Amino acid sequence: GDRIGLMGVNGAGKSTLLNLLTGKYEPDSGEIARGSGAVGYLEQNSGLETGRSILDEMLSVFSSLLETEERLRALEQEIASLPPDSPLYEERSAEYARLTAEFEAGDGYLIRVKIETVLNGMGFPKELYGRGIGSLSGGEKTRLAMAKLLLEQPALLILDEPTNHLDFKTVMWLEGYLAGYKGALLVVSHDRYFLDRLVTQIWELEERRLFDYPGNYTKYKQLK
């Protein structure tokens, strides 16, 4: 649940630290202890590169749940064709109950609502859902990469300059969405107002050491 803003002058090692946290780099010495939860990392100016459409790429986040949904529909048809007193009827009914519980626990019925909410917030209206990602601009691909990360909901979400390529309306939506994010946030941003409204502690890299300041960016400046 931490909300951390990462500061440091250019060359201080911010990107190196982020790459260490995600496992892209390994430390020369010492250890990095990682929990079992996923880590999502949006690198600065990185974007999605895929041949899928916008909607298909977002649906891929929920591939496991969608497979479960397909199996449930198949089970419904199979159960309807079986006599209620047959052993296979009981077996399929038990599987149906188990998969339904899994589907509901994963918010399976809200998949399309979640996708529409995030895509709309990130500036992608419904009429663009069928558009191929390869035809998008670099800024649009970056926004779409962030949308996919938000839908994946990793335990630790790392965002490097997330407000680049975003207009004011989208930045405001993102702030509101991240304010209710269930996982931890680690943000690198030159947008001081964004940090002020979002983070509750600042980490500053300075001369190969990491300093921890409680509060938002304004509080950090006062304490420093």
C-alpha positions, -999 to 999 in steps of 0.1 A, spaced: 0 0 0 30 23 0 29 54 -23 65 63 -30 80 91 -52 116 84 -63 138 115 -67 174 120 -78 194 141 -103 201 127 -137 227 100 -135 220 93 -98 209 58 -106 171 59 -106 167 37 -137 193 13 -123 174 9 -90 142 3 -109 158 -23 -131 172 -40 -99 138 -41 -83 122 -57 -114 149 -83 -118 162 -69 -151 196 -63 -134 212 -83 -106 231 -66 -78 269 -67 -77 266 -75 -40 239 -79 -13 204 -93 -18 171 -82 -31 141 -99 -14 110 -100 -35 75 -111 -24 53 -134 -44 33 -106 -60 39 -95 -95 59 -63 -103 47 -41 -132 71 -16 -147 63 11 -172 96 24 -185 99 60 -197 86 64 -233 81 26 -237 50 14 -256 32 -17 -267 44 -34 -299 20 -61 -310 -1 -70 -340 -33 -72 -320 -61 -47 -318 -65 -24 -288 -94 -45 -274 -77 -79 -280 -46 -67 -262 -66 -56 -232 -86 -88 -232 -53 -108 -231 -48 -96 -195 -78 -117 -185 -70 -148 -207 -73 -172 -178 -107 -159 -167 -120 -158 -203 -110 -195 -207 -129 -202 -175 -159 -184 -190 -157 -205 -222 -156 -237 -201 -186 -225 -181 -207 -220 -213 -197 -254 -226 -206 -270 -192 -240 -253 -193 -248 -270 -226 -234 -304 -215 -253 -304 -182 -285 -295 -199 -282 -326 -221 -275 -350 -192 -300 -369 -171 -300 -354 -135 -295 -388 -119 -264 -397 -139 -229 -397 -122 -216 -375 -150 -243 -349 -142 -230 -347 -106 -194 -345 -118 -201 -317 -143 -223 -298 -118 -195 -299 -92 -170 -286 -118 -195 -259 -128 -199 -247 -92 -161 -247 -86 -154 -227 -118 -183 -203 -111 -168 -195 -77 -133 -189 -93 -148 -167 -120 -168 -146 -95 -138 -143 -72 -117 -129 -101 -144 -104 -110 -150 -122 -142 -183 -105 -148 -166 -71 -147 -139 -77 -172 -154 -56 -200 -164 -29 -176 -128 -26 -162 -114 -25 -198 -139 2 -209 -132 23 -177 -94 22 -181 -94 27 -219 -118 56 -217 -98 72 -189 -66 69 -209 -82 85 -239 -92 55 -260 -130 57 -269 -149 27 -280 -147 35 -317 -109 29 -315 -111 -6 -299 -108 -25 -331 -78 -4 -343 -45 -22 -347 -18 -12 -322 8 -10 -349 -10 20 -364 -8 41 -332 16 69 -325 44 65 -300 25 85 -273 -6 64 -279 14 32 -275 28 44 -242 -7 53 -229 -19 19 -240 10 2 -222 0 20 -190 -36 10 -195 -26 -26 -197 -5 -24 -166 -34 -8 -147 -57 -37 -157 -30 -63 -147 -30 -47 -112 5 -59 -101 13 -59 -64 40 -33 -71 34 -8 -99 64 11 -110 58 41 -132 87 61 -148 74 96 -159 38 84 -163 25 119 -171 45 122 -203 22 121 -233 -9 127 -211 -31 158 -214 -45 175 -183 -78 155 -183 -60 122 -185 -35 131 -158 -64 140 -135 -81 107 -142 -49 88 -136 -44 105 -102 -79 95 -92 -74 59 -103 -41 55 -86 -54 70 -54 -76 39 -51 -50 14 -63 -48 -16 -40 -11 -24 -46 21 -4 -39 32 25 -61 67 36 -69 67 67 -92 95 87 -109 81 120 -121 92 156 -128 56 166 -123 57 179 -87 20 186 -85 13 149 -95 37 137 -68 22 161 -42 -13 147 -48 -3 111 -50 26 100 -29 30 97 9 68 93 10 98 104 -10 129 83 -17 159 103 -28 190 88 -44 220 109 -36 257 99 -38 248 61 -40 226 63 -9 188 62 -6 172 87 18 136 83 30 114 113 37 78 110 50 52 130 32 47 143 -3 70 163 -25 63 197 -8 70 181 26 102 165 13 115 199 2 108 214 36 125 185 54 155 185 31 
